[in-house]
Amino acid sequence: MSDHDEIDDSAAPLIEHLAELRTRILYSLGAFVAAMVVCYTVWNPIFNFLTRPVCHALATRGEQCGLYLIKLQEGFFVAINISFLGGFALAFPVIAYQMWRFVAPGLYRNEKNAFLPFLIASPIMFFLGAAFAYYVILPLAFNFFLGFQQGEIGATTGANEMAAIGFQGSVQEYLNLTIKFVMAFGICFQLPVLLSLMGKAGLVSSAGLSSMRKYAVVAILIVAAIATPPDVISQVILFTVVYGLYEVSIQLVKRIEKAREARMRAEGTWIDPDEWDDDEDEDEKGDKA
């Protein structure tokens, strides 16, 4: 066989993989565009759902719920942003399935069984984080922000009385703030999935995660300070939840390690860490001698 034939044979699988990748991308893109169009037709109900926390916070203060279009084109871009994010969320199962169809042929059966649960758990945990932000954190945040109002705008006041401070929110700014909270909490809730997957791959261990607790506490505190408003209650809630997820991750990695040890013992390939350390000590003594 000539060198040219060998190059052609090696290039064929690469071309096939690229063609398969193109097909999966086109399917994913088609699902995303279709879902985006669907969300655009119902962007008003979606936006009304997203405004419920601030409307409830205003209602408790006896104020009307109203947001304003500061710029002429602001309403259109709000609809586009909602359609984009809603379309991605609606099309994510299809996108994840296409990713799985592209990766699965190159995996062994045990690798497929190991990877598939994480693919399923990731959107579930993101949804739980987003729901936690919507139903718990957003009401606390909006009550905190609205607490800086004073007086009543438009009311007649004397010359020496205080100036009124009222809320006249921008539609775009409100949407950006809400999406920030939802996305931040959805990503934070990926922690158990990420660490469990890294533990499955052998990149982290339960002992290593346990020894890093003090650094994890500092990192979680920083995330809580950035992702939440500056009120202590929201920060404490986020810290408690994320740190709890970190502890859950340690237990999940422990279970993965125990399952791996049991499987390797059954196959006769398990090496006890103590025996490994003893062998290393003997090797070091032999080198010194």
Secondary structure, DSSP 8 states (H G I E B T S, - for coil): --HHHHHHHHHHHHHHHHHHHHHHHHHHHHHHHHHHHHHHHTHHHHHHHHTHHHHHHHHHTT----EE--STTHHHHHHHHHHHHHHHHHHHHHHHHHHHHHHGGGS-HHHHHHHHHHHHHHHHHHHHHHHHIIIIIHHHHHHHHHTT-BS-TT----TTS---B---EEHHHHHHHHHHHHHHHHHHTTHHHHHHHHHHTTS--HHHHHHTHHHHHHHHHHHHHHHS-S-HHHHHHHHHHHHHHHHHHHHHHHHHHHHHHHHHHHHT----HHHHHHHHHHHHHHHH-
